[in-house]
């Protein structure tokens, strides 16, 4: 996924943008704001989950584009999120990594972090059904 490609309206509503690319995998970011605030001073768990879902889908789209299958439709089947620590009032980053992308199903892991990438604030595993475009 290149920086010129757009993210879905949900990502735009939260203020999620593509920050940079790491070896073909996009890294997304969201600035702390009232749009993503949960309890005072902390990032909402749903915003963290949404950021990781968008990062996972961006990574999977990049993988499929590299395989010449960019028109494939993606349907999430299962999402499991592990909250490691509270996200605070700072920039949050997320990156997805495609673990497996077969003909019909893909498995993508995602992580979200703030100031220290070695200390993720949340992890996610997403199973996605791959549907050929008609």
Secondary structure, DSSP 8 states (H G I E B T S, - for coil): --TTS---HHHHHHTEEEEEEETTEEEEEE---TTTB-STTBB-HHHHHHHHHHHHHHHHHHHHHHTT-TT-EEEEEEEEEEE-S--BSS-EEEEEEEEEE-SSEEEEEEEEESS-TTS-SEEEEEEEEEE---
